[in-house]
Amino acid sequence: MTRTEAERLRDARRHLATALEYGQHAPLEQVHLDAICMRIAAGIEALNGLSPGSRHALFGAS
């Protein structure tokens, strides 16, 4: 199944927002840090599925 760019962006935003939410826990324990890292990685993976043109528009040239 191929996801649309809008779906990929929505997924990335959701993962990154969740990572930020997990960071609100005090004190941060290792389990929270692991969850944050996994959500950030999932967000990056979702963004990696965008077309090169969309990535360039969002982040500029690499």
Sequence and secondary structure as in RCSB ss.txt:
>XXXX:A:sequence
MTRTEAERLRDARRHLATALEYGQHAPLEQVHLDAICMRIAAGIEALNGLSPGSRHALFGAS
>XXXX:A:secstr
    HHHHHHHHHHHHHHHHHHTTSSS  HHHHHHHHHHHHHHHHHHHTS HHHHHHHH   
